[in-house]
Amino acid sequence: MKTGCPYCTEAITFLDRNGVGYRLKDVTVDAEARADMERKSGQTKAPTLDWNGKILADFGVDELIPFLRGRNVKLEDS
């Protein structure tokens, strides 16, 4: 996540509401996490999600839902 990023806040809220666990890293203060995000996604934009090696970068909830469903994640709203 990046501090102040509305897409990051939206993704965190969605994951929390749907009971999806995650490990949060703030790339605005953690240089190692930022370098890892850039290496994995090929860009500097957030949010970036690494799901067992499958990367979803620079996304909103509209992209997050099918990404998670494609990985057989049961969402509480479905």
C-alpha positions as CSV (number, residue, x, y, z in Angstrom):
1,M,0.0,0.0,0.0
2,K,0.9,3.6,-0.3
3,T,-0.1,6.1,2.3
4,G,-3.0,8.2,1.0
5,C,-3.8,5.9,-1.9
6,P,-7.6,5.6,-2.3
7,Y,-7.3,2.4,-4.3
8,C,-5.2,0.9,-1.5
9,T,-7.8,1.9,1.1
10,E,-10.6,0.5,-1.1
11,A,-8.7,-2.9,-1.5
12,I,-8.0,-3.1,2.2
13,T,-11.6,-2.4,3.1
14,F,-12.8,-5.0,0.6
15,L,-10.4,-7.7,1.8
16,D,-11.3,-7.0,5.5
17,R,-15.1,-7.1,4.8
18,N,-14.8,-10.4,2.9
19,G,-12.6,-12.1,5.5
20,V,-9.6,-12.4,3.1
21,G,-6.3,-12.5,5.0
22,Y,-3.3,-10.5,3.7
23,R,0.0,-9.2,4.8
24,L,0.2,-5.4,4.5
25,K,3.4,-3.6,3.5
26,D,3.5,0.2,3.3
27,V,5.9,0.9,0.4
28,T,6.0,4.6,1.2
29,V,8.1,3.9,4.3
30,D,9.6,0.4,3.6
31,A,12.2,0.7,0.9
32,E,12.7,-3.1,0.7
33,A,8.9,-3.6,0.2
34,R,8.9,-1.0,-2.5
35,A,11.8,-2.6,-4.3
36,D,10.0,-6.0,-4.0
37,M,6.8,-4.5,-5.4
38,E,8.6,-2.9,-8.3
39,R,10.4,-6.2,-9.1
40,K,7.3,-8.3,-9.0
41,S,4.9,-5.9,-10.8
42,G,7.4,-4.1,-13.1
43,Q,5.9,-0.7,-11.9
44,T,5.7,1.7,-9.0
45,K,1.9,1.9,-8.8
46,A,-0.1,0.5,-5.9
47,P,-1.9,-1.5,-4.8
48,T,0.0,-4.6,-5.8
49,L,-1.1,-8.0,-4.7
50,D,1.1,-11.1,-4.8
51,W,-1.1,-14.2,-4.5
52,N,1.2,-17.2,-4.4
53,G,3.3,-15.7,-7.3
54,K,0.4,-14.4,-9.3
55,I,0.6,-10.6,-9.4
56,L,-2.3,-8.1,-9.6
57,A,-1.0,-4.6,-9.8
58,D,-2.5,-1.1,-10.0
59,F,-6.0,-2.4,-9.5
60,G,-9.4,-1.5,-8.1
61,V,-12.0,-3.7,-6.5
62,D,-13.5,-4.3,-10.0
63,E,-10.3,-6.1,-11.0
64,L,-9.7,-7.6,-7.5
65,I,-13.0,-9.6,-7.4
66,P,-12.4,-11.7,-10.5
67,F,-8.7,-12.1,-9.6
68,L,-9.6,-13.6,-6.2
69,R,-12.5,-15.7,-7.6
70,G,-10.0,-17.1,-10.2
71,R,-8.0,-18.4,-7.3
72,N,-11.0,-20.0,-5.7
73,V,-11.2,-17.5,-2.9
74,K,-14.7,-17.6,-1.3
75,L,-15.9,-14.1,-0.8
76,E,-18.5,-13.5,1.9
77,D,-20.8,-11.7,-0.5
78,S,-21.0,-14.6,-2.9
